[in-house]
Amino acid sequence: VTPTNLSGKILVLGTSQDGGYPHAGCSEQCCEEAWNDHKLKRLVSSLAILSENRCWIIDMTPDCSYQLRMLEKKMNRKVEIAGIFITHAHVGHYMGLMDLGLE
């Protein structure tokens, strides 16, 4: 996908459950493989809905700093967030909101 044809698209920013993958404290084989191979890491589930000049984020996750940076690199420009939609009240779906404020 190139920046010129991203308008009117949905971009997947993450596909993992609230705790990310590998999960903190997990030493099962599934997570051990991901701890040893960073390519297996998955960010917490989130989507970006894109228009020509703006985007809407579905779930602002604990991985949002990385996800928003990834989105800007993909679009090849700074992204204006028009709105954020939180699907439900599990902490992994809104925890990234605290990263949006400047101190």
Secondary structure, 3 states (H helix, E strand, C coil): CCHHHCCCEEEEEECECCCCECCCCCCCHHHHHHHHCHHHCECECEEEEECCCEEEEECCCCCHHHHHHHHHHHHCCCCEEEEEECCCCCHHHHHHHHHCCCC
